[in-house]
Amino acid sequence: MSLKRLLLNSLLPIAACLFIFSCKFRQKADLIIHHAKIYTVDEKFSVAEAMAVRDGKIIAIGKNDDILKQYESDSVKDAGGKAVFPGFNDAHAHFVGYAMSLLNVDLVDTKSWEEVVATCSGFAKTLPAGVWLTGRGWDQNDWAVKEFPDNTKLNELFPDRPVIISRIDGHAAMANQKALELAGVKAGDKLTGGDIEVKDGKLTGLLIDNAVDLVAAKIPAADLAQVKKALLLAQENCFAVGLTSLHDCGLDFETVEKIEALQKSGELKMRMNIMLSDAAANFDYAFKRGKIKTDYLNVSSFKVYADGALGSRGASLLQPYSDKPDWSGFLLSAPAHFDSVANIIFAKGWQMCTHAIGDSGNRTILKTYAKYLKGSNDLRWRIEHAQVVNQNDFKLFGENSIIPSVQPTHGTSDMYWAGDRLGPVRVKGAYAYKQLLKENNWIPLGTDFPVEDISTFKTFFAAVVRQDSKGFPAGGYQMENALSREETLRGMTIWAAKASFEEKQKGSLEKGKLADFIILDTDLMSCEAAAILKAKVLATYSGGKKVYGK
């Protein structure tokens, strides 16, 4: 026997023993994902091939060989080279509002007031007599006649059934006469931060901003069974688009307690950062109970409302609307109110998040924030939307570490008429995501659903490509403010987590963090732009457990 063969024969048993030893002493994992293209979204934006999960968290991530040699599991998935991303986190949504809308008439994409009325008429046939008919989604800017309607047809069709149907943004609504009577609304009534339209001395049914609440407050509350059904259906839809976390912007404490109970029972698995609405009862509750922080629920912020929406001309502008020269919109509260709220939130150490659309609304809030923040800080006070900003005011974001929380699909939804509202100069400070990003070098992204579509892929497409699904406009809308694919992914994951002080727990796929991730059929980072909107979620995992997909 040759020396070479002798050495080989003697080494084989040793190699076998080492293999058996390594297999025997591999660490146990609950789940192993391998042969994937894992975008970790860590600081270096590194890409891994495999990861191991135990007790809901990532315990290792790296090369295929390393993970498979060191770990074993009863659940091992070969991803087949598919792209894996951190679970998406919608930094501005209305999850509960969306959930409840699933039980009401859907008016999104209606092309005329006549279609809206016909849709309501069909839906009413499913309701018991006298029950309120409610819904949301119409947008007069999508119609051939881009004017607000009146309630004449609703009064004819529903003389005994109260009806209130909201515009897509929730900042305007149409109510029929029965609903107005039940709410005690009369021609000539006045209120701060809202408008009750009257023509020829009669109510038209159109309610703007705070006026909507006069009628909406009379709608009977859904019972617990309806709320549970709606929330679980909404959760299913969120998981289907890769959302594992979201920020619900503006809820009352009673709703928070319902959500908390469903999370504790294990039925509601959506991770939620909830902003309490600006209301005395919510402040009392919050400061008595204190901040809430679990793996599934974070309540440590307040949602305040500066002005209305651009689409309904409720946004507060420094100069009149270009398409309505005698009108500049309005603030929903006096500036002194915003100051008093900022004062108590600052004193209590909570986070302030304020809806601001118009350049006047944004300036008012930016200056109010600056009074308390006084320069660089890590309080992460947010302006929700930051939609139209005067060029002289962008620097206030950076100087005071104020975080703009934006929704890319607002830009592509509004681009058809925003220039008419704002004019060619002022519109350059609208939907200016890149310019806003440069102020703090990070920017959380969301959808504002159900104001916009829940689709995460539409968010990604709107941020990067800034076109509609038909490729309009050629070359993209105000492309100087488009975001890169990496910036967009960060905005939908780690920066969204950072916006609620949760970047150490989630938002990237790193050792020690929650194993919230998604597997897609399309690599968003390298695919053709047109393929983004066609992308599908193959599987969604929350805490290492599959919550969507086969």
N, C-alpha and C positions, 0 to 999 in steps of 0.2 A: 504493500500500500504506500502511495506517495505521501510525502510530508504534507503537501497541500491538502490532500483528501483527509488525512488524519486530523489536521487542524480544523477542517470544516466539520467533520463528524463530531469532534469534541465541542465545537461552538454551538451546534444545533440544540442540544439539550439546554444550554444556558440561555439561548435566545427564546426557546419555548417557555422556560421558567420566567424570564423577564416579561414575556407577553401575558402569561397567566397572572403574574403578580400585578402587572399594570391594570389588567381587566378587573381583578379581584378588588383592587383598592381604588378604582375610579369613584369619584364623588357622585352621590345621587343628586339628580335634578328632577324637578317636576315636568320640565319641558326643555327640549333642545330643538332649536331651529338651525339648520345648516344648509350649505350650498345656496346661500342667498346673497343679494347685494344690499347690505344693510347700511343705510344712511344714518349714522349715529346722531348727527347734528350736534356733535360735541364742539368744543372751542375751535378745533382744527378742521371741522367738517370732514372727519375721517370716515372711511368706508370699511366695514367689516364683512366677514363671510358667515359667521355663526355666533350663536349666543345660547347661554344656559340660564334657566329661570328656576328659582325656588322660592316658595312662600310669597309669591306675587311680585318678586323683585328680580332684577338681573343680577346673577352672581358671577358671570364671566361673559366676555365678548371678545372675539378675535378671529383667528384663522380656523378653517374647517378642521384641520388635523389636530390643532391644539385643543379645541373644545371637545372633539369626539374622543380623543385619547384620555382627557382628564375627567370627563363626565359621562354618566349613563342615565337613562331615563326610560320609563315605560311609554313615554310619549315623545317620539322623535319624528320631526317633520323635515323632509327634504323639500326645500322651497323651489328647487328646480331653476335656480338663477333669477328668480323674480325679485323685484325691488321691495324692500322693507323700509318703512318709515316710522318714526314715532307717531303715536296716535295723534290725530289732529285735535287742536284745541281752539274752539271758536271764541275769540276774545270779546265779542259783542253779539249777543243773541237774546232772544226772548223765548226761552224754552217752554215756559208755562203758557205764555200767550199762544205760541205755535201749537202746543198740545191741545188747548181748548178750541183753537180754530179748526182742528180736525173734526170737531163735532158740529161745526157750523157751516153755512153756505160758503163755498170757495168762489171768489170773484176775480181771482188772479187771471190775467190775460184776456179778460173780457174786452171786446173791441168797440163797444158803444154802450150808451146808457140803456138803450133798448135791450141789448143782450144781458145787461145786469138785471134789469127788471124781469126778463123772461127766466133767467136762472133762479132768481128769488121765488118766482111763482112756482116753478117746478119743485124747489126744495120745500116750500111751504106745505106741499101735499104730504110730506113725511112727518109733519108736526101735528100734535093735538090742537084742537081749536083754542084760540086765545093765547097760546104760548108765544113768547117773544121770538121773532125771527132776527137772528144776528148773523153777521158775516163780515168778511174783510177781503180787500184785494183790488178793488176797482181803482183805476188811475185815468183821469180825464186826459192826461198828456198822451195816452196811447190811442185816443179816439180821433176820428176825422174832425169832429167838432171838439176843440180842446177847451171847452168851457164847463164850469160846474153846472150840473143839472139842478132841478128842483124836485120836490116830492109829490108832484101832481099825480103821476102814475101809481106811486106807492099808495097814496091815499085812496085812489079808485079801487085798486086790487085788494087792499087790506084795511078796510074801514074799522074793523074791530080787533085787529091783531097789531100789537106794537112792533115796529120795525126800526132797527138802526144798523146800518151797514157802513163800515169804515173804509176810508181810502187806504191804499196799500201801506202808507207810512204810519197810519194810526193817528195822524195829526189833523184829520178832517173826517167828518162822517155825515151821512144823510139819514135823517130820521123822519118817519111819517108823522102825521098829525096826532095819531093815537099815542105814539111814544112821547111826543112833545107835551101832550095834555097830562099824561101820567107823571111827567117830570115837572110839571108846573111852569114850563118855559113859555114866555109871552113875548110878543113883539115889543121892542123897546127895552128889554132887559139888558143890562150892562154888566160886564165883569172884567177883571184884570187878566191879561194874558190870553184872551179868547175873543171870539166874535160870533154872534148869532145873526145870520144874514136875514135881512128884511127887504122886501121889494113891494112897492105900492102899499106899504103899511101892513103887509102880511108876511108871516114866516115862510121861508122857502124850504126849510128843513135842513139847510146847510149849517153845520156847526164846525167851528175852527178851534183847534187846540183845547184850552181849558173848558170851552163850551161843550165839548164832546162829553166830558165827565158829568155834566148836569143830567144827561139822559142815561149814560152808561151806568151810573150809580143806582139806577132803578131796576136794572136787570137782575132777576133772582139768581142767587149764587148756585153754582152746580153742586150737586151732592157729592159725598166722598167717593162713591162708586164711580161716578162719571169722571171725577178728577183723576182717580187711579187709572181708569181705562185710557184716558187721554194721555197721561204722562208715559205710560208703558208703550203706547203706540208711537209716541214721539221719540222715545228712546230707541225703539227698533229702527226708525227712520234715520236717526243720527248715527247709529252703529253702521248702517248700510252705506253711509258716505264717509266712513272712517273717523268719525268724531268719537273720542273717548272722554273728552273734557269740554266744558263750555262755561262761559260767563253769562249768567242770567241777569240782565241789567234793569233792575227795578221791581222788587217784590215786597209785599207786606209780610210781617213776621208770622202771621197765621199760616201763610202758604209755605214759608220756610219750615215750620214745624211739621206740616204734612209731608214735605219732601224728606225731612230728616227721619221721620217714622218709616217711610218706604225704603229708605237706604238702610236703616238698621234691620229691617226685616229681610233684606237681601233682594227685594224685588226691583228696586231702582238702583242700577249699577253705574249710571252716568255720574262722572265726577263733576261737581258744580261749584263754581265760585259765584256766590249770590250777592248782589248789591241790594241793600235795603233802600226802598224808596224814601224820598224826602217827605216825611210825615211825622208829626209829633209822637204818635203811638209807637212808631218804629224806633225813634231815638230813645224813648223811655225803655223799650224792651231791650235794645242793644246794649245800652250802658248799664242796665241792671244785670243782664245775663253775662255780658262780656263777649269777646270774640269767640267764634266757633271754628275749630280746626280739626278735621279728621282726614283720612285718606280720600273721602268722598265728598266732604262738605267744607267749604271755607266761607265764612261770613265775617267780613272785617272791613266792609266798605259801604259807602252810601252813594246812591244815584240821585243827582240833582238835575234839574231841567232849566236850561237858560232860555231857549227859544223854540220855535216850531220847525217846520220842514220847508225846504226850498220849493218842492213841487206844489205845495198848497199856498205858497207865498207867506208862510208864517215865520220863516227865518228872518232874524233881525239884521238888517243891513245898515251900513254907515251912510249910504246914499240910496235914493229910491231905486226900485226895480227898473231895469231897462225897458221891460215890457209893461210896466204900470207906474208911470212917472210920479203919481201922487201917493205912492205907497212904499213904505220901508220895512214892513213887518213889525214885530214887537217882541219884547222880552216877556216871558211867562210870569215873572215876578219882578218886583222892584229890586234894583241893585243892592239895596240895604239888606234884603233877604239873603242874597248869596253871601254877603259879608258875614252875616250872623251865623249862617250854617257853617261857613268855612272856619269861623272862630271856634265853635264848639267841637267840630270834627278834629281840628288841629289840637285843641286842648286835650281831647280824649285819645289822641294817637291813632285815629282811624284813617282810612283812605277815602279821599273825595274824588268822585268820578262824575263829570258834568257833561250832559248833552249840550253841544253848541254847534250850530250849523252856519249861521251867517257871520260875516266879518265883524259886525257889531257885537253879536252874541259871544263870539270867540274873544274879542278884545276885552269885553266886560269880565269874562271869567279868567282870562290870562292875568289881568291886572289884579283881580281879587286874590287869585292864587299867589301872585308875586308878593303881595302884602304880607302873607303869612310864611311863605317858603323862604323868602329873602336870599335867593341865590342857590348855589349847588346843594343838593340834598339827596337822600335816598327814600323819600316818603312815597314816591311814585304816584303822585296825584295825576289823574288822567283827564283829558278832554276827549269825550266820546264823539266821534265823527270828524271834528276839526275840519269841516268840509270846505268852508270858504274863509280864507285867512288873508288879511291885508298884508302886503309885502313888508310893511314896517313892523309887523307883529311876529313874524316867524322866529326872530331871535329870542323872544320871551320864552319859548319852549326850552331852548338850550340853556339860557341864563338861569332858569329856575328849575331845571330838571323835570319839566312838565311833560308827561307822556301823551302823545297823540295816539288814540286808539281808532283805527280807520277800517273801512269796509270797502275793498276794491270794487265790488260790483255796483256800488252807488255811482261810481264814475261812469261805468259803461251803461247803466240804466238812465242816467241823467244827461249824457253827452248830446243827445238829440235836441234838447231844448235849454240846457244850462246856459249856453251863450246868449240866448234870447233873454233869459232872466237877468243875467249879470253884465252883459256887454263884453266886448273883445279884450279889454284891459283887465277888468276885475276877474274874469273867468280863469286867468292864468294863475291865480292864487287858489283855485279850487281843485280838489282831488289831487293835491300836490304831494303825493306820498314820498317821492324821493327827496324833495326839499325838506319835508318834515323829518324823514329818517336821518338826515345829516345833522339835525340839531342835537340828538342824543345818541346817535349811532345804533338805535334799536327802535322797532315799531311793531306793536301787536296788531294782528289782522283778524277780522271777523266777517260776518255776513249781515248781521242785523235781522236774521230770519225771525218771523215770517215777512218782514218788510221786503227782503230779497229772498231768492231761492236758497234753500238749505245746502245746496251743492258745494262741497269743498273744492271741486274741480273748477267750477265757475269762478270761485274766489281766486284760485291760482292763475287761471287764464286771464282774468281781468287785471290782476296785478302785473303780470309779465307782458301780455300781448296787448291789452287795452283795446280790444275790439269786441264786437258782438259775434254771435255764432255764424253769421253770414260773411264775416270778414270786413265789416264796416267799423270805422273808416279805413281806407287803404293806408297802410303804414302805421295805424294805431292812433289813439286819441291822446294828444299832448304827451308824446312819448318821452319827453325830457323828465317826466315824473313816473315812468315805469320802474318797477323793481326787478332786480335780477332773480333768477330762479332760486339761488341760495338764500337771498334776502327774504323772498316770499316764503320758502319753506321754514326758515327761522321764525318769521312772523306768525306762522300758523302752528308753531310747536313751542320752541324754547322761549321765544319772546312773549308769546301769549301766556306761558306759565310765569314768566318773570313779572308780567303785568299784575299778577295776583300774589307775588312773593312766594311762588311755588317752584322756582327753577331748580331747587336742590332735590325736589321729589320727583319731578316729571319734566317732560318737554324734550328730552334727549334720551338716547339709548346708551346708557353708561352703567357701569357696575354700581350697585346700590340703589338705583332708581327703580321706580315702578315699571313693571313690564307691560306697558301700554304701547301696542304697536299694530301696524296694519301691513298686509301684503297686497300689493296691487298687481294688476295685469299689465301695467304700463309704467315705465321708468320716467317719472315727471322731470327728472333732471337732464335727460338726454333725448327724449322723444321729439318728433316734429310738433310744432305748436298746435296744429290741428288735432293731434291725437290726445291732447290734454283733456278736452271736453268729452272724449269718448272713453276715458279711463274708467275702470271699474275696480271696486274693492273686492278682492277674493276672500279675505278673512280679516276680522277685527278681533284683537285680543285686549282684554282689560285685566291687569294683574296676572298676566300669563294664562288666563282662561279665555277660550274662544267664546265671544258673544255674538258673532255674526259670521256666516259663511259655512261652507261644507267641509 
